[in-house]
Amino acid sequence: MLELMDRDVAAETMTDLAGVHARTGCLRDAITCYRRGLACMREADDQDGEARTLVSLAGVYVRSGRHEDATDCYERCVAILRERRDAAGATQTLRALNVAMVGFAPA
């Protein structure tokens, strides 16, 4: 099993790599890396990192047309932020959730 420090490094590395993939349009690879980074963050109980990564993953899901997956990520992020009493962060995430929901709402 990874040591705590190793999980932190793995989480940072995976999210950095995911960002590179997202910027170059390799969305499937970005999703894979964000998910792996999330797993490491959960193991390390890094809720701040988890919330940030969920928002980034949601953005990639939106770009991929996977609006329901994006909505799920935003909702999980809001739950974390509310638990941490970060009202401003939760409000900002709810705004992003609204944008994602518009993408798949029936016309």
Contacts in CASP RR format, 6 or more apart in sequence:
PFRMAT RR
TARGET T0000
AUTHOR 0000-0000-0000
METHOD contacts of the structure
MODEL  1
MLELMDRDVAAETMTDLAGVHARTGCLRDAITCYRRGLACMREADDQDGE
ARTLVSLAGVYVRSGRHEDATDCYERCVAILRERRDAAGATQTLRALNVA
MVGFAPA
2 10 0 8 1.000
2 40 0 8 1.000
2 43 0 8 1.000
4 44 0 8 1.000
7 40 0 8 1.000
7 41 0 8 1.000
7 43 0 8 1.000
7 44 0 8 1.000
8 40 0 8 1.000
8 44 0 8 1.000
8 46 0 8 1.000
10 36 0 8 1.000
10 37 0 8 1.000
10 40 0 8 1.000
11 37 0 8 1.000
11 38 0 8 1.000
11 40 0 8 1.000
11 41 0 8 1.000
11 44 0 8 1.000
11 46 0 8 1.000
11 49 0 8 1.000
11 53 0 8 1.000
14 33 0 8 1.000
14 34 0 8 1.000
14 36 0 8 1.000
14 37 0 8 1.000
14 40 0 8 1.000
15 33 0 8 1.000
15 34 0 8 1.000
15 37 0 8 1.000
15 52 0 8 1.000
15 53 0 8 1.000
15 56 0 8 1.000
17 33 0 8 1.000
18 29 0 8 1.000
18 30 0 8 1.000
18 31 0 8 1.000
18 32 0 8 1.000
18 33 0 8 1.000
18 34 0 8 1.000
18 37 0 8 1.000
18 56 0 8 1.000
18 57 0 8 1.000
18 60 0 8 1.000
19 30 0 8 1.000
19 33 0 8 1.000
19 56 0 8 1.000
21 27 0 8 1.000
21 29 0 8 1.000
21 30 0 8 1.000
21 33 0 8 1.000
22 30 0 8 1.000
22 56 0 8 1.000
22 60 0 8 1.000
22 63 0 8 1.000
27 60 0 8 1.000
27 63 0 8 1.000
27 64 0 8 1.000
28 64 0 8 1.000
30 60 0 8 1.000
31 57 0 8 1.000
31 60 0 8 1.000
31 61 0 8 1.000
31 64 0 8 1.000
34 53 0 8 1.000
34 56 0 8 1.000
34 57 0 8 1.000
34 60 0 8 1.000
35 57 0 8 1.000
37 53 0 8 1.000
38 50 0 8 1.000
38 53 0 8 1.000
38 54 0 8 1.000
38 57 0 8 1.000
41 47 0 8 1.000
41 49 0 8 1.000
41 50 0 8 1.000
41 53 0 8 1.000
42 50 0 8 1.000
47 80 0 8 1.000
47 83 0 8 1.000
47 84 0 8 1.000
48 84 0 8 1.000
50 77 0 8 1.000
50 80 0 8 1.000
51 77 0 8 1.000
51 80 0 8 1.000
51 81 0 8 1.000
51 84 0 8 1.000
51 93 0 8 1.000
54 73 0 8 1.000
54 74 0 8 1.000
54 76 0 8 1.000
54 77 0 8 1.000
54 80 0 8 1.000
55 73 0 8 1.000
55 74 0 8 1.000
55 77 0 8 1.000
55 93 0 8 1.000
55 96 0 8 1.000
57 73 0 8 1.000
58 69 0 8 1.000
58 70 0 8 1.000
58 71 0 8 1.000
58 73 0 8 1.000
58 74 0 8 1.000
58 77 0 8 1.000
58 96 0 8 1.000
58 100 0 8 1.000
59 70 0 8 1.000
59 73 0 8 1.000
59 96 0 8 1.000
59 100 0 8 1.000
61 67 0 8 1.000
61 69 0 8 1.000
61 70 0 8 1.000
61 73 0 8 1.000
61 100 0 8 1.000
62 70 0 8 1.000
62 99 0 8 1.000
62 100 0 8 1.000
62 103 0 8 1.000
65 103 0 8 1.000
65 104 0 8 1.000
67 100 0 8 1.000
67 101 0 8 1.000
67 103 0 8 1.000
67 104 0 8 1.000
68 104 0 8 1.000
70 100 0 8 1.000
71 97 0 8 1.000
71 100 0 8 1.000
71 101 0 8 1.000
74 93 0 8 1.000
74 94 0 8 1.000
74 96 0 8 1.000
74 97 0 8 1.000
74 100 0 8 1.000
75 97 0 8 1.000
77 93 0 8 1.000
78 90 0 8 1.000
78 93 0 8 1.000
78 94 0 8 1.000
78 97 0 8 1.000
81 87 0 8 1.000
81 89 0 8 1.000
81 90 0 8 1.000
81 93 0 8 1.000
82 90 0 8 1.000
END
